[in-house]
Amino acid sequence: MTVRRKLEDYMKVIYRLQLGGEVRGTEIAKALDVSRPTVSVSLKNLEGEGYLVRKTDRTVCLTPKGLRVALEIADRNVCLYEFLVRLGVERSVAETDACELEHALSRESYEALMSFAAMNLNEQTV
């Protein structure tokens, strides 16, 4: 897993956890199935790059910069998942593949794929 992908996964998880309230490293570790020390190192990197703030009460929150990245990755994930499911891919496979594709596709390829999907698939919801 590339460093960029790992950090994007962290931001996506933090975003989703923030929807339920305050976020702590232990919750992130559980969501990503990694150790607490691994989370600590990654949070330090994210903070250093300006994507999140670690508070004195051990909670973390995304900065506006981090929120933008998290929203983009989360949106890509949902769109790719729905696209794959509409193509007939089993939901569990589509979930795994969407997570891989959300990081692998360039913005240009992603937008072209979504344009193709909009033109070629009916508007029926998943």
N, C-alpha and C positions, 0 to 999 in steps of 0.2 A: 504494500500500500504506500503510495507516495505521501510525502509530508503534507502537500496541499490538500489531497483528498482526506487525509486524517483530520486536518484542522476544519475542513468543511463539514465533515461528519459531526465533529464536536459542536460546531455552531448550530447545525440543524437540530441536534439533540437538546442543546441548551435552549434554543428557541421553543421547541415543543414542551420542554419542562417548565419554562417560564410561563406558559399559558395556564399552568396550574398553580403558580405561586413562586415562592423563592426557590432558588436552585443551589444545591450544595454538591461538592465533589463526589460524595458517596452516591448520590442519585445518578450522576453522570456515569460513574464507574459501573453501576448496575445496568444502566441503559445500554452501554457500549460493551459490556462484559469484559472490562479491563480492570487492572488493579488500581487502587487509590493513588499509589505513587506515580503510575503512568498518567493518570488524570492530572495530577499536580504539575508534572512537567509540561504537559500540553496546555494547561491553563496559563502557565507562566509564559509560554510562547505566544499564545493568543493575546494575552495582556500586553506583551512587548510589541506586538504588531498593531495594537490599538483596536482589537476586535471585542474585547470585553474588559470589565472592571471587576477586580476581586475586592470585596468589602471586608471590613474588620470582623464582621460576624460570620465569616467564612462562606458567605453566599457570593454568587457571581451573577452578573447580568451583562447582556450584550450591549455594546455601544451602538450608536446609529450605524456606524460602518459595519459592525458585525451583524446587526439586524438585517441590513441590505443583503449581505451574502447569504445569511441563513434563509431569508425569504426566497431568494432566487433558487437556492438548492432545493428547498422544500417544494417550491412550485414545479421545478423540473421533475422532481421525484413523482409527484402526483400526476402530472401530465403524461410522463413516460409510462407510469404504471397503468393508467387508464387506456392509453394507446395500445399497449401490449395485451391487455385483457380484451379489448375490442377486437384484436386480431385473433383471439382464441387461445392465447397463452394462459395456462393454469395460473390462478392467482398467486400461489406461493412462489412460482417461478418468476412471474412478472414482478413481484415485490423485490426479489433478489436482483433480477436483471435491471430494474429501474434504478436501484441503488448504485449499481456499477455504471450504468449509462449516464446518470446525472453528472458524474465527474468527467467521464471520458469524452463527451461530445463538446466540440467547440460551440460557441454561441451561434455561429453561422449554420453549422450542421443541425443543431437543435431547432433553430427557427425554421429551417427548410423542412425538417421532419414534421414539425407541428403544422406547418402550412399544408404539407401533403396530407396529413391526417385530417385536417379541417376540410379539405376539398374532396377527399375520397372516402371518408367514413361518415355514416349518417349521424345525426345529432342526438341519437339515443344515448341516454346516460348509462353509465356502467351499473 
